[in-house]
Amino acid sequence: MMPRPLTPAAALSVMLMLSAAANPAQSACRFLKPIGGAAEPVVEKRIGPDMPVGRTNWNTDFAVDRSFTSYRVNFQSASSSKGTFPLALFLLFTDGTNLQLVNSNLNLAPQQQRRFGPFPSVPGKRTSRFNVRVGSSTMPGSTGFSYRVSVEGCN
């Protein structure tokens, strides 16, 4: 079951708070553990095809086991050729709502890296997971490209 998104008015309010609270100086950060994966914080995957029935492999959730002031995402192409990576990043909250932070098609050369964030935590909300979605039914040409991703919580 997909979490309920924030209403447009609530999302705008949160985005205004986030931009006002953003602090470029980051202190102690630690890697979040992927849910259902190995103990390693870096997940390596290949974008699978869209599935008319069943689940795609597009989503990777990272457990948020305590409060952080911000989050950042490390993304790297693991493919041997230039590729497009449809990337969406979400904070998922304990009340069943979510906040989309990024929705972008990244064009990356082999081994090229990108860092996203810091994304400040949302006041009054408890984050339960950080979701990274790589893949899109509108971008079938992305199928087969490989990547590495990790998420850090910072205080």
C-alpha positions in Angstrom: 0.0 0.0 0.0 1.4 3.4 -1.0 1.6 6.1 1.6 -0.8 9.1 1.2 1.0 12.1 -0.3 0.8 15.5 1.5 -1.9 17.8 0.1 -0.5 20.5 -2.2 -1.0 23.2 0.4 0.8 21.1 3.1 3.6 20.2 0.6 4.1 23.9 -0.2 4.2 24.8 3.5 6.8 22.0 4.2 8.9 23.1 1.2 9.0 26.7 2.5 10.0 25.5 6.0 12.7 23.3 4.4 14.2 26.1 2.4 14.2 28.4 5.4 15.8 25.7 7.6 18.4 24.5 5.2 21.9 24.7 6.6 24.8 24.0 4.2 27.1 23.0 7.1 26.7 19.4 7.9 28.2 17.7 10.9 28.1 14.1 11.9 26.4 11.9 9.3 25.9 8.1 9.3 24.7 5.7 6.7 21.2 4.4 6.9 20.6 0.7 6.5 18.6 -0.5 3.5 15.5 -2.4 4.4 15.5 -6.1 3.3 19.0 -6.0 2.0 22.4 -6.8 3.2 24.1 -5.0 6.1 26.1 -2.9 3.6 24.8 0.7 3.4 25.5 1.0 -0.3 23.0 -0.7 -2.6 23.9 -1.7 -6.1 21.0 -2.4 -8.5 20.1 -2.6 -12.2 17.0 -0.9 -13.4 14.5 -3.6 -14.3 11.6 -3.4 -16.7 8.1 -2.1 -15.9 5.9 -4.9 -14.7 2.3 -5.0 -15.8 1.6 -7.5 -13.0 3.8 -7.7 -9.9 6.4 -5.4 -8.5 9.3 -3.6 -10.2 12.7 -3.4 -8.6 12.6 0.4 -8.7 12.2 1.2 -5.0 14.8 1.0 -2.3 13.9 2.0 1.2 16.4 2.9 3.9 15.3 2.6 7.6 15.3 5.8 9.7 15.7 4.4 13.2 16.1 7.8 15.0 15.6 11.5 14.4 18.1 13.4 12.2 18.3 17.0 11.3 18.9 16.3 7.6 19.5 13.6 5.0 21.7 13.3 1.9 21.8 10.8 -0.9 24.8 9.6 -2.8 24.1 8.3 -6.3 26.6 6.8 -8.8 26.3 5.2 -12.2 27.7 1.7 -12.2 27.1 1.2 -15.9 29.7 1.0 -18.6 28.0 3.5 -20.9 26.3 6.8 -20.5 22.7 6.5 -19.3 19.6 8.2 -18.1 18.4 7.4 -14.5 14.8 8.4 -13.7 15.3 9.3 -10.0 12.7 10.2 -7.3 13.5 10.7 -3.6 10.9 10.6 -0.9 10.7 11.1 2.9 8.1 8.7 4.3 6.5 9.6 7.6 5.0 7.5 10.4 1.6 9.1 9.8 1.4 7.5 6.3 2.2 10.7 4.4 5.3 11.3 2.2 7.2 14.2 0.7 8.8 14.0 -2.7 12.2 15.8 -2.6 13.5 15.1 -6.1 12.0 14.0 -9.4 14.7 14.1 -12.1 16.1 12.3 -15.1 19.9 12.1 -14.5 22.2 11.8 -17.4 25.3 10.2 -16.1 28.6 9.0 -17.6 30.1 5.7 -16.3 31.0 6.0 -12.7 29.8 9.6 -12.5 28.5 10.6 -9.0 25.9 13.0 -7.7 25.1 14.0 -4.2 21.6 15.3 -3.3 20.8 17.3 -0.1 21.0 18.2 2.6 17.3 17.7 2.9 16.2 19.0 6.4 13.8 16.9 8.4 10.2 18.1 8.5 9.2 19.8 11.7 6.3 18.0 13.4 6.8 14.9 11.3 8.6 11.7 12.3 10.4 10.2 9.3 10.3 6.4 9.2 11.9 5.6 5.8 13.8 7.3 3.0 12.7 6.0 -0.3 14.8 6.1 -3.5 13.0 5.2 -6.7 15.1 4.6 -9.9 13.0 3.7 -12.9 9.9 4.9 -14.7 7.3 3.5 -17.1 7.8 6.6 -19.2 11.5 5.9 -19.6 11.8 2.3 -20.8 15.2 3.2 -22.4 16.6 3.3 -18.8 16.1 -0.4 -18.3 19.4 -2.2 -17.8 21.5 0.7 -16.4 23.2 -0.1 -13.1 23.7 2.2 -10.2 24.9 2.5 -6.6 23.0 4.4 -3.9 23.3 5.2 -0.2 21.5 7.5 2.1 23.0 9.3 5.2 21.2 10.8 8.2 23.0 13.9 9.6 22.9 15.8 12.9 
